Amino acid sequence: MAKSKRNSSIIGLRKKGKSFTDIAARFDLSSGRVRQIVASHEPLEQRRGELKQRYGAHPRISELKDDTSVDVLILCDANIQGWDARVRKLKYASMPIMTLGDLRRMTSPKLLREPHIGPRMLAQLRAFCPYRRGGKKI
């Protein structure tokens, strides 16, 4: 968790215009490592920006249609480390979860069979996107 907070701080400082050298000195890292951290977060930040523009900063998942990309869940304030990465892995499940409808229709026991979904991840997913028998559209 400490590394995640550190990386978030690094991204935030870079967004504020701080140099790689200044950030590196602050966290006792090489400027090359700071560049790697920033570069690895750019695609996620770009996707997050696209989602915020389309759905708002804190969308009400329950009100979104079944065909909405499951990526919208990265905008939720989950209490689990690596939430963004875990949500993005849903697309690579044995039965790919591409949309909220896919997630809504998948039973909890099936979700728990996926290697990257444990009880805590399942609880977070269901808190934002409950199971719906038949996956009726909103």
N, CA, C and O atoms as CSV, one atom per row, in Angstrom:
chain,resi,resn,atom,element,x,y,z
A,1,MET,N,N,0.829,-1.189,0.000
A,1,MET,CA,C,0.000,0.000,0.000
A,1,MET,C,C,0.872,1.251,0.000
A,1,MET,O,O,0.517,2.246,-0.632
A,2,ALA,N,N,2.003,1.219,0.695
A,2,ALA,CA,C,2.879,2.386,0.766
A,2,ALA,C,C,3.401,2.750,-0.621
A,2,ALA,O,O,3.501,3.927,-0.969
A,3,LYS,N,N,3.732,1.730,-1.406
A,3,LYS,CA,C,4.236,1.991,-2.759
A,3,LYS,C,C,3.154,2.628,-3.632
A,3,LYS,O,O,3.441,3.511,-4.440
A,4,SER,N,N,1.929,2.181,-3.466
A,4,SER,CA,C,0.813,2.745,-4.223
A,4,SER,C,C,0.613,4.221,-3.881
A,4,SER,O,O,0.397,5.048,-4.768
A,5,LYS,N,N,0.685,4.540,-2.601
A,5,LYS,CA,C,0.557,5.940,-2.166
A,5,LYS,C,C,1.725,6.768,-2.682
A,5,LYS,O,O,1.549,7.905,-3.119
A,6,ARG,N,N,2.912,6.188,-2.628
A,6,ARG,CA,C,4.091,6.892,-3.146
A,6,ARG,C,C,3.919,7.186,-4.624
A,6,ARG,O,O,4.171,8.306,-5.070
A,7,ASN,N,N,3.491,6.188,-5.386
A,7,ASN,CA,C,3.313,6.379,-6.822
A,7,ASN,C,C,2.243,7.419,-7.120
A,7,ASN,O,O,2.388,8.212,-8.051
A,8,SER,N,N,1.174,7.421,-6.336
A,8,SER,CA,C,0.128,8.437,-6.515
A,8,SER,C,C,0.686,9.829,-6.247
A,8,SER,O,O,0.368,10.783,-6.958
A,9,SER,N,N,1.513,9.936,-5.225
A,9,SER,CA,C,2.139,11.223,-4.918
A,9,SER,C,C,3.049,11.665,-6.049
A,9,SER,O,O,3.067,12.840,-6.413
A,10,ILE,N,N,3.800,10.734,-6.603
A,10,ILE,CA,C,4.699,11.034,-7.720
A,10,ILE,C,C,3.902,11.547,-8.919
A,10,ILE,O,O,4.270,12.546,-9.536
A,11,ILE,N,N,2.813,10.858,-9.241
A,11,ILE,CA,C,1.967,11.272,-10.365
A,11,ILE,C,C,1.409,12.674,-10.105
A,11,ILE,O,O,1.403,13.525,-10.995
A,12,GLY,N,N,0.948,12.898,-8.889
A,12,GLY,CA,C,0.387,14.200,-8.531
A,12,GLY,C,C,1.412,15.323,-8.648
A,12,GLY,O,O,1.102,16.400,-9.156
A,13,LEU,N,N,2.624,15.075,-8.181
A,13,LEU,CA,C,3.676,16.094,-8.273
A,13,LEU,C,C,4.036,16.375,-9.723
A,13,LEU,O,O,4.272,17.521,-10.105
A,14,ARG,N,N,4.076,15.333,-10.514
A,14,ARG,CA,C,4.410,15.525,-11.934
A,14,ARG,C,C,3.316,16.337,-12.630
A,14,ARG,O,O,3.611,17.189,-13.469
A,15,LYS,N,N,2.067,16.074,-12.284
A,15,LYS,CA,C,0.955,16.839,-12.866
A,15,LYS,C,C,1.044,18.315,-12.489
A,15,LYS,O,O,0.605,19.187,-13.238
A,16,LYS,N,N,1.622,18.581,-11.309
A,16,LYS,CA,C,1.788,19.968,-10.862
A,16,LYS,C,C,3.009,20.637,-11.482
A,16,LYS,O,O,3.299,21.801,-11.204
A,17,GLY,N,N,3.728,19.884,-12.334
A,17,GLY,CA,C,4.856,20.477,-13.054
A,17,GLY,C,C,6.221,20.278,-12.430
A,17,GLY,O,O,7.204,20.841,-12.912
A,18,LYS,N,N,6.306,19.495,-11.373
A,18,LYS,CA,C,7.608,19.233,-10.755
A,18,LYS,C,C,8.473,18.413,-11.707
A,18,LYS,O,O,7.965,17.586,-12.465
A,19,SER,N,N,9.761,18.645,-11.662
A,19,SER,CA,C,10.684,17.936,-12.557
A,19,SER,C,C,10.922,16.509,-12.057
A,19,SER,O,O,10.726,16.210,-10.879
A,20,PHE,N,N,11.343,15.650,-12.961
A,20,PHE,CA,C,11.669,14.268,-12.595
A,20,PHE,C,C,12.772,14.256,-11.548
A,20,PHE,O,O,12.733,13.451,-10.618
A,21,THR,N,N,13.744,15.130,-11.688
A,21,THR,CA,C,14.879,15.198,-10.760
A,21,THR,C,C,14.411,15.590,-9.359
A,21,THR,O,O,14.822,14.980,-8.372
A,22,ASP,N,N,13.559,16.597,-9.274
A,22,ASP,CA,C,13.047,17.035,-7.971
A,22,ASP,C,C,12.239,15.924,-7.292
A,22,ASP,O,O,12.378,15.674,-6.095
A,23,ILE,N,N,11.405,15.276,-8.075
A,23,ILE,CA,C,10.578,14.192,-7.530
A,23,ILE,C,C,11.467,13.038,-7.081
A,23,ILE,O,O,11.251,12.465,-6.012
A,24,ALA,N,N,12.456,12.698,-7.885
A,24,ALA,CA,C,13.370,11.594,-7.557
A,24,ALA,C,C,14.085,11.861,-6.236
A,24,ALA,O,O,14.206,10.967,-5.399
A,25,ALA,N,N,14.557,13.090,-6.050
A,25,ALA,CA,C,15.266,13.445,-4.817
A,25,ALA,C,C,14.333,13.328,-3.606
A,25,ALA,O,O,14.746,12.878,-2.536
A,26,ARG,N,N,13.098,13.729,-3.783
A,26,ARG,CA,C,12.142,13.699,-2.681
A,26,ARG,C,C,11.845,12.281,-2.200
A,26,ARG,O,O,11.645,12.048,-1.007
A,27,PHE,N,N,11.817,11.326,-3.151
A,27,PHE,CA,C,11.461,9.946,-2.809
A,27,PHE,C,C,12.660,8.997,-2.803
A,27,PHE,O,O,12.499,7.783,-2.678
A,28,ASP,N,N,13.854,9.557,-2.938
A,28,ASP,CA,C,15.083,8.760,-2.949
A,28,ASP,C,C,15.048,7.686,-4.048
A,28,ASP,O,O,15.350,6.515,-3.815
A,29,LEU,N,N,14.670,8.128,-5.240
A,29,LEU,CA,C,14.615,7.267,-6.420
A,29,LEU,C,C,15.486,7.885,-7.513
A,29,LEU,O,O,15.888,9.044,-7.411
A,30,SER,N,N,15.772,7.122,-8.540
A,30,SER,CA,C,16.447,7.700,-9.703
A,30,SER,C,C,15.400,8.419,-10.559
A,30,SER,O,O,14.216,8.084,-10.519
A,31,SER,N,N,15.841,9.391,-11.314
A,31,SER,CA,C,14.888,10.099,-12.177
A,31,SER,C,C,14.342,9.149,-13.242
A,31,SER,O,O,13.214,9.317,-13.705
A,32,GLY,N,N,15.143,8.148,-13.633
A,32,GLY,CA,C,14.672,7.146,-14.587
A,32,GLY,C,C,13.510,6.340,-14.028
A,32,GLY,O,O,12.559,6.034,-14.747
A,33,ARG,N,N,13.586,5.992,-12.736
A,33,ARG,CA,C,12.499,5.237,-12.105
A,33,ARG,C,C,11.236,6.096,-12.015
A,33,ARG,O,O,10.127,5.599,-12.213
A,34,VAL,N,N,11.407,7.370,-11.718
A,34,VAL,CA,C,10.256,8.276,-11.674
A,34,VAL,C,C,9.601,8.343,-13.051
A,34,VAL,O,O,8.375,8.338,-13.155
A,35,ARG,N,N,10.409,8.406,-14.105
A,35,ARG,CA,C,9.868,8.424,-15.471
A,35,ARG,C,C,9.069,7.154,-15.756
A,35,ARG,O,O,8.006,7.212,-16.374
A,36,GLN,N,N,9.581,6.006,-15.306
A,36,GLN,CA,C,8.875,4.738,-15.511
A,36,GLN,C,C,7.518,4.739,-14.807
A,36,GLN,O,O,6.515,4.307,-15.375
A,37,ILE,N,N,7.498,5.221,-13.582
A,37,ILE,CA,C,6.249,5.261,-12.813
A,37,ILE,C,C,5.229,6.152,-13.512
A,37,ILE,O,O,4.063,5.785,-13.659
A,38,VAL,N,N,5.682,7.321,-13.938
A,38,VAL,CA,C,4.780,8.260,-14.618
A,38,VAL,C,C,4.275,7.650,-15.927
A,38,VAL,O,O,3.083,7.716,-16.225
A,39,ALA,N,N,5.180,7.057,-16.704
A,39,ALA,CA,C,4.800,6.470,-18.000
A,39,ALA,C,C,3.816,5.314,-17.834
A,39,ALA,O,O,2.915,5.145,-18.655
A,40,SER,N,N,3.981,4.524,-16.782
A,40,SER,CA,C,3.086,3.371,-16.588
A,40,SER,C,C,1.678,3.798,-16.207
A,40,SER,O,O,0.730,3.038,-16.406
A,41,HIS,N,N,1.522,4.989,-15.666
A,41,HIS,CA,C,0.202,5.467,-15.247
A,41,HIS,C,C,-0.502,6.303,-16.309
A,41,HIS,O,O,-1.690,6.594,-16.169
A,42,GLU,N,N,0.193,6.691,-17.353
A,42,GLU,CA,C,-0.413,7.558,-18.368
A,42,GLU,C,C,-1.622,6.945,-19.063
A,42,GLU,O,O,-2.643,7.623,-19.183
A,43,PRO,N,N,-1.563,5.688,-19.533
A,43,PRO,CA,C,-2.755,5.121,-20.192
A,43,PRO,C,C,-3.969,5.050,-19.261
A,43,PRO,O,O,-5.097,5.308,-19.681
A,44,LEU,N,N,-3.729,4.700,-18.005
A,44,LEU,CA,C,-4.824,4.633,-17.043
A,44,LEU,C,C,-5.402,6.017,-16.796
A,44,LEU,O,O,-6.622,6.175,-16.736
A,45,GLU,N,N,-4.559,7.004,-16.654
A,45,GLU,CA,C,-5.043,8.367,-16.426
A,45,GLU,C,C,-5.824,8.887,-17.632
A,45,GLU,O,O,-6.813,9.604,-17.481
A,46,GLN,N,N,-5.371,8.521,-18.814
A,46,GLN,CA,C,-6.091,8.929,-20.028
A,46,GLN,C,C,-7.478,8.286,-20.058
A,46,GLN,O,O,-8.468,8.953,-20.355
A,47,ARG,N,N,-7.545,6.999,-19.752
A,47,ARG,CA,C,-8.833,6.298,-19.738
A,47,ARG,C,C,-9.742,6.875,-18.655
A,47,ARG,O,O,-10.938,7.065,-18.876
A,48,ARG,N,N,-9.171,7.150,-17.490
A,48,ARG,CA,C,-9.952,7.738,-16.408
A,48,ARG,C,C,-10.546,9.086,-16.844
A,48,ARG,O,O,-11.705,9.380,-16.552
A,49,GLY,N,N,-9.757,9.890,-17.535
A,49,GLY,CA,C,-10.229,11.181,-18.041
A,49,GLY,C,C,-11.378,11.026,-19.022
A,49,GLY,O,O,-12.351,11.778,-18.967
A,50,GLU,N,N,-11.269,10.047,-19.927
A,50,GLU,CA,C,-12.337,9.790,-20.893
A,50,GLU,C,C,-13.630,9.388,-20.175
A,50,GLU,O,O,-14.717,9.849,-20.522
A,51,LEU,N,N,-13.489,8.528,-19.175
A,51,LEU,CA,C,-14.663,8.060,-18.436
A,51,LEU,C,C,-15.309,9.189,-17.633
A,51,LEU,O,O,-16.534,9.298,-17.585
A,52,LYS,N,N,-14.484,10.027,-17.005
A,52,LYS,CA,C,-15.019,11.161,-16.241
A,52,LYS,C,C,-15.779,12.117,-17.151
A,52,LYS,O,O,-16.823,12.655,-16.779
A,53,GLN,N,N,-15.243,12.317,-18.341
A,53,GLN,CA,C,-15.896,13.226,-19.285
A,53,GLN,C,C,-17.260,12.677,-19.694
A,53,GLN,O,O,-18.222,13.430,-19.847
A,54,ARG,N,N,-17.333,11.377,-19.867
A,54,ARG,CA,C,-18.584,10.768,-20.334
A,54,ARG,C,C,-19.605,10.536,-19.222
A,54,ARG,O,O,-20.801,10.753,-19.417
A,55,TYR,N,N,-19.123,10.088,-18.037
A,55,TYR,CA,C,-20.042,9.675,-16.974
A,55,TYR,C,C,-20.000,10.551,-15.721
A,55,TYR,O,O,-20.826,10.384,-14.823
A,56,GLY,N,N,-19.055,11.474,-15.655
A,56,GLY,CA,C,-18.888,12.282,-14.451
A,56,GLY,C,C,-17.880,11.643,-13.509
A,56,GLY,O,O,-17.513,10.480,-13.676
A,57,ALA,N,N,-17.441,12.398,-12.534
A,57,ALA,CA,C,-16.392,11.918,-11.623
A,57,ALA,C,C,-16.858,10.774,-10.725
A,57,ALA,O,O,-16.065,9.896,-10.383
A,58,HIS,N,N,-18.126,10.775,-10.342
A,58,HIS,CA,C,-18.662,9.740,-9.451
A,58,HIS,C,C,-19.997,9.238,-9.992
A,58,HIS,O,O,-21.053,9.589,-9.467
A,59,PRO,N,N,-19.950,8.417,-11.040
A,59,PRO,CA,C,-21.210,7.958,-11.652
A,59,PRO,C,C,-21.977,7.006,-10.734
A,59,PRO,O,O,-21.390,6.302,-9.912
A,60,ARG,N,N,-23.273,7.002,-10.891
A,60,ARG,CA,C,-24.125,6.048,-10.171
A,60,ARG,C,C,-24.216,4.805,-11.032
A,60,ARG,O,O,-24.981,4.749,-11.995
A,61,ILE,N,N,-23.437,3.827,-10.675
A,61,ILE,CA,C,-23.315,2.611,-11.475
A,61,ILE,C,C,-24.672,1.938,-11.658
A,61,ILE,O,O,-24.966,1.413,-12.732
A,62,SER,N,N,-25.486,1.951,-10.629
A,62,SER,CA,C,-26.792,1.283,-10.707
A,62,SER,C,C,-27.695,1.901,-11.771
A,62,SER,O,O,-28.629,1.250,-12.239
A,63,GLU,N,N,-27.433,3.132,-12.153
A,63,GLU,CA,C,-28.263,3.807,-13.147
A,63,GLU,C,C,-27.721,3.674,-14.572
A,63,GLU,O,O,-28.372,4.106,-15.523
A,64,LEU,N,N,-26.551,3.086,-14.723
A,64,LEU,CA,C,-25.953,2.941,-16.048
A,64,LEU,C,C,-26.482,1.692,-16.742
A,64,LEU,O,O,-26.814,0.699,-16.095
A,65,LYS,N,N,-26.554,1.758,-18.053
A,65,LYS,CA,C,-27.064,0.647,-18.852
A,65,LYS,C,C,-26.117,-0.545,-18.830
A,65,LYS,O,O,-24.928,-0.414,-18.540
A,66,ASP,N,N,-26.669,-1.697,-19.142
A,66,ASP,CA,C,-25.893,-2.937,-19.168
A,66,ASP,C,C,-24.749,-2.907,-20.176
A,66,ASP,O,O,-23.740,-3.584,-19.979
A,67,ASP,N,N,-24.889,-2.133,-21.255
A,67,ASP,CA,C,-23.836,-2.130,-22.268
A,67,ASP,C,C,-22.698,-1.145,-21.956
A,67,ASP,O,O,-21.818,-0.936,-22.791
A,68,THR,N,N,-22.713,-0.546,-20.768
A,68,THR,CA,C,-21.642,0.361,-20.342
A,68,THR,C,C,-20.376,-0.445,-20.067
A,68,THR,O,O,-20.436,-1.510,-19.452
A,69,SER,N,N,-19.242,0.057,-20.516
A,69,SER,CA,C,-17.964,-0.619,-20.290
A,69,SER,C,C,-17.704,-0.809,-18.801
A,69,SER,O,O,-17.961,0.085,-17.994
A,70,VAL,N,N,-17.196,-1.973,-18.452
A,70,VAL,CA,C,-16.879,-2.276,-17.060
A,70,VAL,C,C,-15.777,-1.336,-16.541
A,70,VAL,O,O,-15.619,-1.190,-15.329
A,71,ASP,N,N,-15.030,-0.712,-17.424
A,71,ASP,CA,C,-13.984,0.234,-17.022
A,71,ASP,C,C,-14.530,1.373,-16.163
A,71,ASP,O,O,-13.780,1.977,-15.396
A,72,VAL,N,N,-15.816,1.673,-16.279
A,72,VAL,CA,C,-16.405,2.766,-15.507
A,72,VAL,C,C,-16.228,2.529,-14.001
A,72,VAL,O,O,-16.276,3.474,-13.215
A,73,LEU,N,N,-16.029,1.292,-13.610
A,73,LEU,CA,C,-15.842,0.975,-12.188
A,73,LEU,C,C,-14.552,1.571,-11.623
A,73,LEU,O,O,-14.426,1.710,-10.407
A,74,ILE,N,N,-13.595,1.925,-12.480
A,74,ILE,CA,C,-12.368,2.530,-11.949
A,74,ILE,C,C,-12.639,3.902,-11.345
A,74,ILE,O,O,-11.812,4.423,-10.596
A,75,LEU,N,N,-13.780,4.488,-11.662
A,75,LEU,CA,C,-14.142,5.781,-11.082
A,75,LEU,C,C,-14.749,5.639,-9.682
A,75,LEU,O,O,-14.937,6.637,-8.986
A,76,CYS,N,N,-15.049,4.430,-9.276
A,76,CYS,CA,C,-15.625,4.192,-7.959
A,76,CYS,C,C,-14.537,4.241,-6.893
A,76,CYS,O,O,-13.388,3.871,-7.135
A,77,ASP,N,N,-14.922,4.701,-5.716
A,77,ASP,CA,C,-13.979,4.796,-4.603
A,77,ASP,C,C,-13.943,3.473,-3.849
A,77,ASP,O,O,-14.565,3.328,-2.796
A,78,ALA,N,N,-13.221,2.526,-4.389
A,78,ALA,CA,C,-13.130,1.212,-3.769
A,78,ALA,C,C,-12.073,1.230,-2.672
A,78,ALA,O,O,-11.106,1.990,-2.730
A,79,ASN,N,N,-12.273,0.402,-1.703
A,79,ASN,CA,C,-11.350,0.298,-0.586
A,79,ASN,C,C,-10.529,-0.986,-0.728
A,79,ASN,O,O,-10.578,-1.877,0.119
A,80,ILE,N,N,-9.768,-1.049,-1.836
A,80,ILE,CA,C,-8.959,-2.232,-2.099
A,80,ILE,C,C,-7.755,-1.808,-2.938
A,80,ILE,O,O,-7.883,-1.037,-3.889
A,81,GLN,N,N,-6.610,-2.315,-2.574
A,81,GLN,CA,C,-5.386,-1.938,-3.274
A,81,GLN,C,C,-5.412,-2.424,-4.723
A,81,GLN,O,O,-5.842,-3.542,-5.009
A,82,GLY,N,N,-4.948,-1.573,-5.620
A,82,GLY,CA,C,-4.859,-1.943,-7.025
A,82,GLY,C,C,-6.204,-2.066,-7.709
A,82,GLY,O,O,-6.340,-2.817,-8.675
A,83,TRP,N,N,-7.201,-1.340,-7.223
A,83,TRP,CA,C,-8.557,-1.426,-7.769
A,83,TRP,C,C,-8.577,-1.234,-9.278
A,83,TRP,O,O,-9.195,-2.020,-9.996
A,84,ASP,N,N,-7.904,-0.193,-9.764
A,84,ASP,CA,C,-7.905,0.101,-11.199
A,84,ASP,C,C,-7.426,-1.100,-12.011
A,84,ASP,O,O,-8.067,-1.509,-12.979
A,85,ALA,N,N,-6.295,-1.651,-11.602
A,85,ALA,CA,C,-5.730,-2.788,-12.331
A,85,ALA,C,C,-6.640,-4.010,-12.241
A,85,ALA,O,O,-6.794,-4.744,-13.217
A,86,ARG,N,N,-7.230,-4.227,-11.094
A,86,ARG,CA,C,-8.113,-5.381,-10.920
A,86,ARG,C,C,-9.355,-5.268,-11.804
A,86,ARG,O,O,-9.805,-6.255,-12.386
A,87,VAL,N,N,-9.900,-4.059,-11.898
A,87,VAL,CA,C,-11.074,-3.852,-12.755
A,87,VAL,C,C,-10.700,-4.115,-14.208
A,87,VAL,O,O,-11.459,-4.744,-14.944
A,88,ARG,N,N,-9.548,-3.641,-14.614
A,88,ARG,CA,C,-9.143,-3.820,-16.010
A,88,ARG,C,C,-8.868,-5.287,-16.338
A,88,ARG,O,O,-8.973,-5.684,-17.499
A,89,LYS,N,N,-8.518,-6.096,-15.341
A,89,LYS,CA,C,-8.287,-7.527,-15.562
A,89,LYS,C,C,-9.583,-8.295,-15.804
A,89,LYS,O,O,-9.549,-9.412,-16.321
A,90,LEU,N,N,-10.718,-7.717,-15.441
A,90,LEU,CA,C,-11.992,-8.410,-15.636
A,90,LEU,C,C,-12.207,-8.784,-17.101
A,90,LEU,O,O,-12.861,-9.782,-17.402
A,91,LYS,N,N,-11.660,-7.986,-18.001
A,91,LYS,CA,C,-11.807,-8.257,-19.438
A,91,LYS,C,C,-11.090,-9.530,-19.861
A,91,LYS,O,O,-11.371,-10.087,-20.922
A,92,TYR,N,N,-10.161,-9.986,-19.023
A,92,TYR,CA,C,-9.360,-11.158,-19.358
A,92,TYR,C,C,-9.739,-12.378,-18.536
A,92,TYR,O,O,-8.980,-13.345,-18.471
A,93,ALA,N,N,-10.891,-12.339,-17.915
A,93,ALA,CA,C,-11.373,-13.481,-17.135
A,93,ALA,C,C,-11.672,-14.656,-18.074
A,93,ALA,O,O,-11.743,-14.477,-19.290
A,94,SER,N,N,-11.845,-15.841,-17.516
A,94,SER,CA,C,-12.130,-17.007,-18.353
A,94,SER,C,C,-13.409,-16.790,-19.164
A,94,SER,O,O,-13.526,-17.279,-20.287
A,95,MET,N,N,-14.352,-16.068,-18.599
A,95,MET,CA,C,-15.540,-15.605,-19.317
A,95,MET,C,C,-15.439,-14.083,-19.277
A,95,MET,O,O,-15.858,-13.471,-18.294
A,96,PRO,N,N,-14.892,-13.454,-20.322
A,96,PRO,CA,C,-14.603,-12.021,-20.285
A,96,PRO,C,C,-15.776,-11.162,-19.815
A,96,PRO,O,O,-16.915,-11.335,-20.248
A,97,ILE,N,N,-15.462,-10.244,-18.926
A,97,ILE,CA,C,-16.448,-9.306,-18.396
A,97,ILE,C,C,-16.127,-7.958,-19.018
A,97,ILE,O,O,-15.247,-7.240,-18.543
A,98,MET,N,N,-16.837,-7.622,-20.073
A,98,MET,CA,C,-16.573,-6.402,-20.832
A,98,MET,C,C,-17.511,-5.257,-20.449
A,98,MET,O,O,-17.151,-4.086,-20.568
A,99,THR,N,N,-18.703,-5.599,-19.992
A,99,THR,CA,C,-19.720,-4.583,-19.712
A,99,THR,C,C,-20.292,-4.775,-18.307
A,99,THR,O,O,-20.087,-5.808,-17.670
A,100,LEU,N,N,-21.011,-3.757,-17.845
A,100,LEU,CA,C,-21.683,-3.894,-16.554
A,100,LEU,C,C,-22.716,-5.013,-16.602
A,100,LEU,O,O,-22.933,-5.705,-15.607
A,101,GLY,N,N,-23.352,-5.190,-17.752
A,101,GLY,CA,C,-24.314,-6.283,-17.905
A,101,GLY,C,C,-23.664,-7.643,-17.714
A,101,GLY,O,O,-24.235,-8.523,-17.070
A,102,ASP,N,N,-22.463,-7.818,-18.274
A,102,ASP,CA,C,-21.734,-9.080,-18.077
A,102,ASP,C,C,-21.502,-9.331,-16.591
A,102,ASP,O,O,-21.688,-10.445,-16.103
A,103,LEU,N,N,-21.093,-8.283,-15.879
A,103,LEU,CA,C,-20.829,-8.405,-14.445
A,103,LEU,C,C,-22.116,-8.650,-13.670
A,103,LEU,O,O,-22.143,-9.473,-12.755
A,104,ARG,N,N,-23.164,-7.953,-14.024
A,104,ARG,CA,C,-24.443,-8.106,-13.324
A,104,ARG,C,C,-25.002,-9.518,-13.479
A,104,ARG,O,O,-25.625,-10.042,-12.556
A,105,ARG,N,N,-24.784,-10.133,-14.632
A,105,ARG,CA,C,-25.332,-11.465,-14.901
A,105,ARG,C,C,-24.460,-12.593,-14.361
A,105,ARG,O,O,-24.933,-13.723,-14.241
A,106,MET,N,N,-23.199,-12.317,-14.033
A,106,MET,CA,C,-22.308,-13.376,-13.557
A,106,MET,C,C,-22.530,-13.595,-12.066
A,106,MET,O,O,-22.489,-12.651,-11.276
A,107,THR,N,N,-22.763,-14.840,-11.694
A,107,THR,CA,C,-23.011,-15.148,-10.289
A,107,THR,C,C,-21.740,-14.961,-9.470
A,107,THR,O,O,-20.628,-15.000,-9.997
A,108,SER,N,N,-21.927,-14.761,-8.206
A,108,SER,CA,C,-20.783,-14.587,-7.313
A,108,SER,C,C,-19.893,-15.829,-7.259
A,108,SER,O,O,-18.671,-15.685,-7.272
A,109,PRO,N,N,-20.448,-17.036,-7.198
A,109,PRO,CA,C,-19.574,-18.221,-7.213
A,109,PRO,C,C,-18.701,-18.298,-8.478
A,109,PRO,O,O,-17.540,-18.701,-8.404
A,110,LYS,N,N,-19.257,-17.915,-9.631
A,110,LYS,CA,C,-18.460,-17.911,-10.863
A,110,LYS,C,C,-17.354,-16.874,-10.783
A,110,LYS,O,O,-16.230,-17.131,-11.213
A,111,LEU,N,N,-17.659,-15.716,-10.242
A,111,LEU,CA,C,-16.629,-14.680,-10.099
A,111,LEU,C,C,-15.505,-15.151,-9.190
A,111,LEU,O,O,-14.335,-14.880,-9.459
A,112,LEU,N,N,-15.849,-15.853,-8.119
A,112,LEU,CA,C,-14.827,-16.327,-7.183
A,112,LEU,C,C,-13.920,-17.396,-7.774
A,112,LEU,O,O,-12.845,-17.661,-7.236
A,113,ARG,N,N,-14.335,-18.005,-8.862
A,113,ARG,CA,C,-13.484,-19.002,-9.531
A,113,ARG,C,C,-12.356,-18.350,-10.333
A,113,ARG,O,O,-11.396,-19.015,-10.723
A,114,GLU,N,N,-12.480,-17.055,-10.571
A,114,GLU,CA,C,-11.441,-16.340,-11.315
A,114,GLU,C,C,-10.236,-16.130,-10.407
A,114,GLU,O,O,-10.394,-15.782,-9.236
A,115,PRO,N,N,-9.029,-16.338,-10.938
A,115,PRO,CA,C,-7.835,-16.266,-10.092
A,115,PRO,C,C,-7.578,-14.903,-9.452
A,115,PRO,O,O,-6.970,-14.841,-8.383
A,116,HIS,N,N,-8.008,-13.841,-10.055
A,116,HIS,CA,C,-7.727,-12.502,-9.518
A,116,HIS,C,C,-8.896,-11.911,-8.727
A,116,HIS,O,O,-8.881,-10.729,-8.381
A,117,ILE,N,N,-9.907,-12.734,-8.442
A,117,ILE,CA,C,-11.055,-12.250,-7.664
A,117,ILE,C,C,-11.193,-13.094,-6.403
A,117,ILE,O,O,-11.462,-14.294,-6.454
A,118,GLY,N,N,-11.000,-12.429,-5.281
A,118,GLY,CA,C,-11.175,-13.065,-3.984
A,118,GLY,C,C,-12.399,-12.482,-3.293
A,118,GLY,O,O,-13.137,-11.693,-3.884
A,119,PRO,N,N,-12.609,-12.867,-2.055
A,119,PRO,CA,C,-13.784,-12.379,-1.328
A,119,PRO,C,C,-13.857,-10.851,-1.208
A,119,PRO,O,O,-14.939,-10.278,-1.333
A,120,ARG,N,N,-12.724,-10.187,-0.967
A,120,ARG,CA,C,-12.748,-8.722,-0.828
A,120,ARG,C,C,-13.066,-8.053,-2.159
A,120,ARG,O,O,-13.849,-7.104,-2.210
A,121,MET,N,N,-12.461,-8.547,-3.231
A,121,MET,CA,C,-12.727,-7.982,-4.553
A,121,MET,C,C,-14.192,-8.198,-4.921
A,121,MET,O,O,-14.850,-7.297,-5.441
A,122,LEU,N,N,-14.690,-9.390,-4.650
A,122,LEU,CA,C,-16.094,-9.699,-4.927
A,122,LEU,C,C,-17.015,-8.755,-4.150
A,122,LEU,O,O,-17.989,-8.240,-4.700
A,123,ALA,N,N,-16.707,-8.535,-2.889
A,123,ALA,CA,C,-17.537,-7.641,-2.071
A,123,ALA,C,C,-17.556,-6.226,-2.660
A,123,ALA,O,O,-18.608,-5.587,-2.695
A,124,GLN,N,N,-16.414,-5.739,-3.116
A,124,GLN,CA,C,-16.352,-4.415,-3.709
A,124,GLN,C,C,-17.138,-4.368,-5.023
A,124,GLN,O,O,-17.896,-3.428,-5.266
A,125,LEU,N,N,-16.954,-5.383,-5.863
A,125,LEU,CA,C,-17.690,-5.422,-7.132
A,125,LEU,C,C,-19.190,-5.415,-6.899
A,125,LEU,O,O,-19.926,-4.678,-7.556
A,126,ARG,N,N,-19.640,-6.239,-5.963
A,126,ARG,CA,C,-21.072,-6.341,-5.701
A,126,ARG,C,C,-21.618,-5.092,-5.011
A,126,ARG,O,O,-22.796,-4.773,-5.165
A,127,ALA,N,N,-20.795,-4.393,-4.265
A,127,ALA,CA,C,-21.249,-3.147,-3.640
A,127,ALA,C,C,-21.593,-2.112,-4.711
A,127,ALA,O,O,-22.540,-1.341,-4.561
A,128,PHE,N,N,-20.821,-2.108,-5.778
A,128,PHE,CA,C,-21.049,-1.142,-6.852
A,128,PHE,C,C,-21.993,-1.678,-7.923
A,128,PHE,O,O,-22.746,-0.918,-8.532
A,129,CYS,N,N,-21.947,-2.983,-8.148
A,129,CYS,CA,C,-22.677,-3.574,-9.268
A,129,CYS,C,C,-23.289,-4.916,-8.830
A,129,CYS,O,O,-22.699,-5.968,-9.080
A,130,PRO,N,N,-24.442,-4.890,-8.193
A,130,PRO,CA,C,-25.063,-6.118,-7.689
A,130,PRO,C,C,-25.480,-7.079,-8.808
A,130,PRO,O,O,-25.729,-6.685,-9.948
A,131,TYR,N,N,-25.542,-8.344,-8.429
A,131,TYR,CA,C,-25.997,-9.386,-9.345
A,131,TYR,C,C,-27.464,-9.138,-9.687
A,131,TYR,O,O,-28.266,-8.741,-8.842
A,132,ARG,N,N,-27.782,-9.384,-10.948
A,132,ARG,CA,C,-29.184,-9.308,-11.407
A,132,ARG,C,C,-29.512,-10.559,-12.198
A,132,ARG,O,O,-28.914,-10.822,-13.241
A,133,ARG,N,N,-30.439,-11.305,-11.710
A,133,ARG,CA,C,-30.867,-12.503,-12.441
A,133,ARG,C,C,-31.449,-12.062,-13.778
A,133,ARG,O,O,-32.335,-11.209,-13.829
A,134,GLY,N,N,-30.956,-12.638,-14.832
A,134,GLY,CA,C,-31.448,-12.296,-16.164
A,134,GLY,C,C,-30.855,-11.017,-16.736
A,134,GLY,O,O,-30.998,-10.742,-17.927
A,135,GLY,N,N,-30.192,-10.238,-15.896
A,135,GLY,CA,C,-29.502,-9.037,-16.361
A,135,GLY,C,C,-30.386,-8.071,-17.104
A,135,GLY,O,O,-30.016,-7.593,-18.176
A,136,LYS,N,N,-31.557,-7.771,-16.556
A,136,LYS,CA,C,-32.458,-6.862,-17.275
A,136,LYS,C,C,-31.818,-5.491,-17.478
A,136,LYS,O,O,-31.058,-5.018,-16.632
A,137,LYS,N,N,-32.126,-4.876,-18.580
A,137,LYS,CA,C,-31.565,-3.578,-18.916
A,137,LYS,C,C,-32.316,-2.461,-18.193
A,137,LYS,O,O,-33.514,-2.539,-17.920
A,138,ILE,N,N,-31.548,-1.428,-17.904
A,138,ILE,CA,C,-32.148,-0.242,-17.270
A,138,ILE,C,C,-32.430,0.774,-18.336
A,138,ILE,O,O,-32.937,1.856,-18.039
